[in-house]
Amino acid sequence: MLEHFFMMGGYAKYIWPAVSISLVLLALNIWWPMRCSKRLLQDLAAREEGINE
């Protein structure tokens, strides 16, 4: 029964790559903004230290 699920009625070669690409893009949509905001906060903190010196 599980094999039938993974075969997706013969369309598995189209469905599973689409699911994989979607999951990768979803992960990138979570990770990339977090990465950019972390760098922005570090840059702002460095600028603030430069002003206070």
N, C-alpha and C positions, 0 to 999 in steps of 0.2 A: 504494500500500500504506500509506503514512504517513497518507493521508487517511482510510482505514478505521479506523486507530488513533484519530485525533482525533474521528471521528464516534461511536465507541464503540457501534456497532450501533444507532444512532438515539437513544441515551440521553445524548448529549453535553450537552444542555441541563440535565441533572440531575447528571451526574457532574462536569463541570468546575467548576461553582460550589461543589460540595461539596469538591472537591480544593483549590480556592482558599481557601475558608474554613478548611479544616484546616491549610493551610500558614501562613496568617496567625496562627491560634491557636497553632500550634507556635512560630512566631517570637516571639509575645508571651510565651509560657511560658519562653522563654530570656531575652528582653530585660528583662522586668519585674522578676524577682528580682535580676538583675545591677544594675539601676538602683536598686532599693530598698536593696540591700546597700551600694552605693557611698555613697548618702546617709546610711545608718546609720553607716558608718565615718567619714564626714566630721563628722557630728554628735557622735560619741563623741570624735573628736580635738579638736573645738572645746571640748567639756566638759572634757576632760583639760587643755587649755591654760588654761581658766578656773580650774581647781582649783590648778594649779601657780603661778599668778600671785600 
